[in-house]
Amino acid sequence: MQYAKSEFKQVRAVYGNSGKTQAYASRIAFSPLEFNPQDPHDQTTVLAVAKEVYAKAYPNQQVALYEHADTDSLHVHAVIGAINLETGQKMHGNWHQYRDHLVHITDQVCQEHGLMVTQPDPNRHEKRSMAEIKLRAKQQPTWKDQIRQAVDHTMQNPLFAIFRPFKTI
């Protein structure tokens, strides 16, 4: 990881870009029905598939890939450099747009390799900070919970069913 961090930093310096966002992180998880986390061949295979996904999704970005076999499903963490190596421009826009693009490419590559397209777990909960966990243990609301509840309540209004996020300029 330290090597990737150093490489990303050098590219930002070459292009004179010292902004706040240096990289984006993402993860691709593979079905435990198809890959055994303890099988070295499967580990190599998922890393190759992930490499293909990120090469197609972000062809002009630096990408560091880290295969993990520490859960019941093989997964690959990626750190995507924010600088476009062809133009020197920083990735701008909404991370959700980048994520949607990545999901589309991932599904496409997985289908080309005859792999299952995994679906997000609908029961997965949002991550909580340690401060939030401690407040919840004391049965105290957090400001983030209040915001989540307000957004959920607002989004139940049928007038907001067609809501689209604003594009950044």
PyMOL commands that set and color helices and strands:
alter all, ss='L'
color gray80, all
select helices_A, chain A and resi 2-14+40-57+95-112+130-137+143-155+158-160
alter helices_A, ss='H'
color red, helices_A
select strands_A, chain A and resi 23-29+63-68+75-81
alter strands_A, ss='S'
color yellow, strands_A
deselect
rebuild
show_as cartoon
